[in-house]
Amino acid sequence: MTGQRLPTRTLTYWRIRLLLFCIGPAVLGGFFYYTAARLFTIWTFVWMSLFLLLCFVYYPMYYHFYRYSVSGMLVRVSRGVIYNQMDAVFVRNLQYTKLSQTPLQKIMHLATLRLYAAGGVVRISGINYEEARLLRVQLGKKMEVEHGEHDHD
């Protein structure tokens, strides 16, 4: 699928989020250092290996394959490393949209846009905040036109 890529700072956001998540395993590893030195070594090797694999292999590949596109009729999001997942929703089926930001996303001017339809939710995560806001407004106008036309039938 050809489409728009996420901003490069999204990759940085994912890495910082992973780093924050790794504080717990690091603290647990510190506890093992004083109680079981061998377990400390194994635990540290495992979680550091997983961290490095995610940070420098998986996330860059995931970022490379993440695409989204918005046309007059359809919104599509394609992502995945091991297998490709594509979510799509017709604009005419949209019920409402939701724009959200975590504190870290707010600092990095990123957001998550969720598009709710009868069949489920399509999520564009890590999108530039201003772009997400404008996209939400555009989709809202299209939803008004679509739903307004159906109400008069």
C-alpha positions in Angstrom: 0.0 0.0 0.0 1.3 3.4 -0.8 0.3 6.1 1.6 1.6 8.6 4.1 4.3 7.7 6.6 4.3 8.7 10.2 6.7 11.5 11.3 10.2 10.4 12.2 9.7 11.5 15.8 7.2 8.7 16.1 10.0 6.3 16.1 11.7 8.3 18.9 8.4 8.4 20.8 8.2 4.5 20.6 11.8 4.2 21.8 11.3 6.6 24.8 8.1 4.8 25.7 10.0 1.5 25.6 12.8 3.0 27.8 10.2 4.1 30.4 8.7 0.7 30.3 12.1 -0.9 31.0 12.4 0.9 34.4 10.5 -1.9 36.1 12.7 -4.7 34.8 15.8 -2.7 35.7 14.6 -2.2 39.3 13.7 -5.8 39.6 17.2 -6.7 38.2 18.7 -4.5 40.9 16.9 -6.4 43.5 18.3 -9.7 42.1 21.8 -8.2 42.2 21.7 -8.4 46.0 19.8 -11.6 46.4 20.8 -13.8 43.5 23.8 -12.8 41.4 23.3 -15.5 38.8 19.7 -14.6 38.4 20.7 -11.0 38.1 23.0 -11.8 35.2 20.4 -13.9 33.3 17.6 -11.4 33.9 19.7 -8.4 32.8 20.8 -10.2 29.7 17.3 -11.2 28.8 15.6 -7.8 29.2 18.5 -5.9 27.7 18.5 -8.2 24.7 14.8 -7.7 24.3 15.1 -4.0 24.7 17.9 -3.7 22.1 16.0 -6.0 19.7 12.8 -3.9 20.0 14.5 -0.6 19.9 16.9 -1.1 17.0 15.3 -3.8 14.9 11.6 -4.2 15.4 10.5 -0.6 15.9 12.5 0.7 12.8 10.9 -2.1 10.7 7.5 -1.4 12.1 7.9 2.3 11.4 9.1 1.5 7.8 6.0 -0.6 7.1 3.4 1.6 8.8 1.3 3.6 6.3 -2.0 5.3 6.2 -4.1 6.8 3.5 -7.2 8.9 3.4 -9.2 9.2 0.2 -12.7 10.6 -0.4 -14.3 7.3 0.4 -11.9 5.2 2.5 -9.4 5.4 5.3 -6.8 2.7 5.4 -4.0 1.8 7.8 -1.4 -0.8 7.0 1.2 -2.0 9.5 3.2 -5.0 10.6 6.6 -6.7 10.6 6.0 -10.4 10.9 2.6 -10.2 9.2 0.9 -7.3 7.5 -2.4 -6.1 9.0 -4.6 -3.7 7.1 -7.5 -1.9 8.7 -10.0 0.1 6.5 -13.2 2.0 7.0 -15.5 3.7 4.6 -16.0 7.3 5.4 -19.8 6.8 5.0 -19.7 4.2 7.8 -17.9 6.5 10.3 -19.9 7.2 13.5 -17.5 9.4 15.3 -13.8 10.2 15.7 -11.6 10.6 18.8 -8.3 12.4 19.0 -6.2 11.7 22.1 -2.7 12.3 23.4 -0.6 10.8 26.2 1.6 13.2 28.1 4.7 12.0 26.1 2.8 12.4 22.8 1.8 16.0 23.9 5.5 16.8 24.5 6.4 15.4 21.1 3.4 17.0 19.2 2.0 13.6 18.3 -1.5 12.1 18.7 -3.6 9.0 18.2 -6.7 9.4 15.9 -9.4 6.7 16.4 -12.1 6.3 13.8 -15.2 4.5 15.1 -17.5 2.7 12.7 -20.2 0.0 13.1 -17.7 -2.7 12.4 -14.9 -1.6 14.8 -12.2 1.0 15.2 -9.4 2.1 12.9 -6.5 3.7 14.8 -3.8 5.9 13.4 -1.2 6.1 16.1 1.8 8.4 16.3 0.5 10.9 13.7 1.5 14.6 13.8 -1.0 16.4 16.1 -1.9 19.2 13.7 -2.4 16.7 10.8 -4.6 14.5 13.1 -6.6 17.6 14.1 -7.1 18.7 10.5 -7.9 15.1 9.4 -10.5 14.8 12.1 -12.2 18.1 11.0 -12.2 17.0 7.4 -13.6 13.6 8.2 -16.2 15.3 10.5 -17.4 17.4 7.5 -17.6 14.3 5.3 -19.6 12.5 7.9 -22.0 15.4 8.2 -22.5 15.3 4.4 -22.9 11.5 4.3 -25.3 11.4 7.3 -27.2 14.5 6.2 -27.9 12.9 2.8 -29.1 9.7 4.3 -31.4 11.6 6.8 -33.3 13.2 3.9 -34.1 9.9 2.1 
